[in-house]
Structure formats: C-alpha cells, structure tokens
Amino acid sequence: MSSAPGRGGEKRELRKRILALRDALPAGLRRDLGTRITATLLKLDAYREAGTVLAYLSFGSEFDTAAFTRDALANGKKLALPRVNRATRDLELFVVRDPEKDVAPGVWGIREPLPGRCAPAALDEIGFVLVPGVAFTRDGARLGYGGGYYDRLLARFASRPALVAAAFSLQVVDAIPLGETDQRIDAVVTEEALYTCA
C-alpha cells in the first residue's frame, strides 16, 4: 500500500506535463495532425466492422473527434456517447443521432447526450470504443484525467470491445505507473504510427 501515494504523485506530474505540451500545440497544427489520425482510425478493421461505436466529444486541446463521429453516423453505425453521473461517479451511455441537437454542455463544460432526446446504449452492442486520455504507452497503458470514470466503465464490459485511443505523438510516453483498477487498451493511433498492444 505504501507505493500508492507515490504512484498518484507520479501520475499527477505526468498528467500536468503532457497536458501542458498538448495545450501548447498551435491550433492549425493540432487540426492537421488530427486529420492524419482520423484517416488511420477510419481504416481500422475493428472500427469498420463495428455496428455500434462508443466515442466522446472532444474538449479543449484533445484530438478533435468531430470527423470520426460524423463518419460513424454517415456509415449507418450507432453512435454512443458518455454522460457523467457525478452522484454515482459513473459514465452513462446514450445513442446520439444528431450531435448538433442531441447534446449540451454538461460536467466540466464537456458536451454530453441529453437523456430526454437519446435512448440508453447497450454495453453488449458496442464493438469499438474510442478511449480518451492524457498519455499512453506503446503497449497499452493509459493515463486518464484522474477521475477513474473510463476505468470503471471499461471494467463493466462482459465481452471486451476493441479499445482504441487517438492521440498526438507527444502523448505517447515510455511508462505510466498503473494501479490495480487501471484498464489497458488495445491500440494507440497517432499522426505518425499505429501501436497495437499485445
């Protein structure tokens, strides 16, 4: 147990450092890199074969998910998006048909589905998850934003879908201190490479 506080401090420092680097990317460059990342994502077999895709609506300096979510809808996929339930500290998933009308700013200003307009999404139908995060390793370790929301969500899947992160290459690091509840992912797509994680 003695290593847990140290690990938490390491995570905070790494999170702070990577977010500063990501925030410093000029908007035009971020857009260009994002276009390259999206092109690779859309070619993935796991994405092309999935009938239901869980994504997120990007916030701040994150990889822009707009083109990805548009492609999913244009290709007849069900698009599921998360909504934060602060009381239970869980993510609730809803099927969104029109991101312009079916979402509104929620917790932390992140756009979330409106439950009155969207039906709940079934976990067992999701075949592909676009996983957000701050930093990733080439072998599938993930550093989130610190709330544990995605770790708890991913642990709920009875049958594991493809878990893929889209990130700028500056977010790929050599090591991340993982805890017992931290979930690993299957692939990381950057503007430079596709890392498939054994």
C-alpha positions as CSV (number, residue, x, y, z in Angstrom):
1,M,0.0,0.0,0.0
2,S,2.9,2.4,0.6
3,S,3.6,2.9,-3.1
4,A,0.0,4.2,-3.9
5,P,0.6,7.8,-2.8
6,G,3.9,7.9,-4.8
7,R,2.2,6.5,-7.8
8,G,-0.6,9.1,-7.5
9,G,2.0,11.9,-7.4
10,E,3.8,10.4,-10.4
11,K,0.5,10.4,-12.3
12,R,-0.3,14.0,-11.4
13,E,3.1,15.2,-12.6
14,L,2.9,13.2,-15.8
15,R,-0.6,14.5,-16.5
16,K,0.4,18.1,-15.9
17,R,3.5,17.8,-18.2
18,I,1.6,16.1,-21.1
19,L,-1.4,18.5,-20.8
20,A,1.0,21.5,-21.0
21,L,2.6,20.1,-24.1
22,R,-0.7,19.3,-25.7
23,D,-2.1,22.7,-24.9
24,A,0.9,24.3,-26.4
25,L,0.3,22.8,-29.9
26,P,-0.8,25.5,-32.3
27,A,-4.4,25.1,-33.3
28,G,-3.6,24.7,-37.0
29,L,-1.0,22.0,-36.4
30,R,-3.4,20.2,-34.0
31,R,-6.0,20.2,-36.8
32,D,-3.5,18.9,-39.3
33,L,-2.3,16.1,-37.0
34,G,-5.9,15.3,-36.1
35,T,-6.8,14.8,-39.8
36,R,-4.0,12.3,-40.2
37,I,-5.1,10.4,-37.0
38,T,-8.7,10.3,-38.2
39,A,-7.6,8.8,-41.6
40,T,-5.9,5.9,-39.8
41,L,-8.8,5.4,-37.4
42,L,-11.3,5.1,-40.2
43,K,-9.3,2.3,-41.9
44,L,-9.1,0.1,-38.8
45,D,-10.9,-3.3,-39.3
46,A,-12.3,-3.1,-35.8
47,Y,-14.0,0.2,-36.5
48,R,-15.2,-0.8,-39.9
49,E,-16.8,-4.0,-38.6
50,A,-18.4,-2.4,-35.5
51,G,-22.2,-1.8,-35.7
52,T,-22.1,0.4,-32.6
53,V,-19.3,2.7,-31.7
54,L,-18.6,4.4,-28.4
55,A,-16.8,7.8,-28.9
56,Y,-16.6,11.1,-27.0
57,L,-17.0,14.7,-28.0
58,S,-13.6,16.3,-27.7
59,F,-12.8,19.1,-25.3
60,G,-10.0,21.7,-25.1
61,S,-6.8,20.6,-26.8
62,E,-7.9,16.9,-27.2
63,F,-7.8,15.2,-30.6
64,D,-10.9,16.5,-32.4
65,T,-13.4,13.7,-32.7
66,A,-15.9,15.5,-34.9
67,A,-14.8,13.9,-38.2
68,F,-14.7,10.5,-36.6
69,T,-18.3,10.8,-35.2
70,R,-19.6,12.2,-38.5
71,D,-18.1,9.2,-40.3
72,A,-19.7,6.8,-37.9
73,L,-23.2,8.3,-38.4
74,A,-22.7,8.6,-42.2
75,N,-21.9,4.9,-42.4
76,G,-25.0,3.9,-40.5
77,K,-23.3,3.0,-37.3
78,K,-25.0,3.6,-33.9
79,L,-23.0,6.3,-32.1
80,A,-22.9,6.0,-28.4
81,L,-21.6,8.9,-26.2
82,P,-21.0,9.2,-22.5
83,R,-22.7,11.3,-19.9
84,V,-21.2,11.8,-16.5
85,N,-23.3,10.9,-13.5
86,R,-21.5,12.7,-10.7
87,A,-23.6,11.1,-7.9
88,T,-22.5,7.6,-8.8
89,R,-19.2,8.6,-10.4
90,D,-20.1,6.5,-13.5
91,L,-20.5,7.2,-17.2
92,E,-24.0,6.6,-18.6
93,L,-24.1,5.8,-22.3
94,F,-26.7,7.1,-24.8
95,V,-27.2,6.7,-28.5
96,V,-26.9,10.0,-30.3
97,R,-28.4,10.5,-33.8
98,D,-27.7,14.2,-34.2
99,P,-24.7,15.7,-32.3
100,E,-25.9,19.2,-33.2
101,K,-29.3,18.7,-31.4
102,D,-28.9,15.8,-29.0
103,V,-26.1,17.1,-26.8
104,A,-25.4,20.1,-24.5
105,P,-22.5,21.2,-22.2
106,G,-22.5,19.1,-19.1
107,V,-20.0,18.4,-16.3
108,W,-16.8,20.5,-16.8
109,G,-18.3,22.0,-19.9
110,I,-17.9,18.8,-21.9
111,R,-20.8,18.2,-24.4
112,E,-22.9,15.3,-23.3
113,P,-26.0,13.5,-24.6
114,L,-29.4,14.8,-23.4
115,P,-31.3,11.9,-21.8
116,G,-34.6,13.3,-22.9
117,R,-33.6,13.1,-26.6
118,C,-31.4,10.0,-26.6
119,A,-32.0,6.3,-25.8
120,P,-29.7,4.4,-23.5
121,A,-26.9,2.5,-25.3
122,A,-26.5,-1.2,-24.6
123,L,-23.0,-2.2,-23.4
124,D,-23.2,-5.6,-25.2
125,E,-23.8,-4.0,-28.6
126,I,-20.7,-1.8,-28.5
127,G,-17.9,-3.2,-30.8
128,F,-15.5,-0.3,-30.8
129,V,-14.5,2.2,-28.1
130,L,-12.6,5.4,-28.9
131,V,-11.0,5.9,-25.5
132,P,-9.9,9.4,-24.3
133,G,-6.8,10.0,-22.2
134,V,-3.9,12.2,-21.4
135,A,-1.0,9.8,-22.1
136,F,-0.5,6.3,-23.4
137,T,2.4,3.8,-23.8
138,R,3.1,1.7,-26.9
139,D,2.0,-1.4,-25.0
140,G,-1.5,-0.2,-24.0
141,A,-1.1,1.6,-20.6
142,R,-3.4,4.6,-20.3
143,L,-3.3,7.7,-18.1
144,G,-6.7,9.4,-17.9
145,Y,-7.8,12.7,-16.4
146,G,-7.8,11.4,-12.8
147,G,-11.5,10.6,-12.1
148,G,-11.4,6.9,-12.9
149,Y,-14.6,7.2,-15.0
150,Y,-13.3,5.2,-18.0
151,D,-11.5,2.6,-15.9
152,R,-14.8,1.9,-14.2
153,L,-16.8,1.9,-17.5
154,L,-14.3,-0.5,-19.3
155,A,-14.4,-2.9,-16.4
156,R,-18.2,-3.2,-16.9
157,F,-18.0,-4.8,-20.3
158,A,-18.8,-8.5,-20.2
159,S,-17.4,-9.0,-23.7
160,R,-14.5,-6.7,-24.4
161,P,-14.8,-4.5,-27.5
162,A,-11.8,-3.0,-29.3
163,L,-10.4,-0.2,-27.1
164,V,-8.5,2.3,-29.2
165,A,-7.0,5.7,-28.3
166,A,-6.4,8.6,-30.7
167,A,-3.5,10.8,-29.5
168,F,-0.8,13.1,-30.7
169,S,2.6,11.5,-30.7
170,L,3.7,13.8,-27.8
171,Q,1.2,11.9,-25.6
172,V,3.0,8.6,-26.1
173,V,5.4,8.0,-23.2
174,D,7.7,5.2,-22.2
175,A,6.0,4.3,-18.9
176,I,2.9,5.1,-16.9
177,P,2.5,4.0,-13.2
178,L,-0.6,1.8,-13.2
179,G,-2.8,0.9,-10.3
180,E,-4.9,-2.2,-9.8
181,T,-8.0,-0.7,-11.4
182,D,-6.4,0.9,-14.4
183,Q,-7.6,-0.6,-17.7
184,R,-5.3,-1.2,-20.6
185,I,-6.2,-0.5,-24.2
186,D,-5.7,-2.4,-27.5
187,A,-4.2,0.2,-29.8
188,V,-3.0,3.8,-29.9
189,V,-3.3,5.8,-33.1
190,T,-1.1,8.9,-33.6
191,E,-0.3,11.0,-36.6
192,E,2.9,9.0,-37.0
193,A,2.1,5.4,-36.1
194,L,-0.4,2.8,-35.1
195,Y,0.7,0.9,-32.0
196,T,-1.1,-2.4,-31.5
197,C,-0.8,-3.6,-27.9
198,A,-0.4,-7.3,-27.1
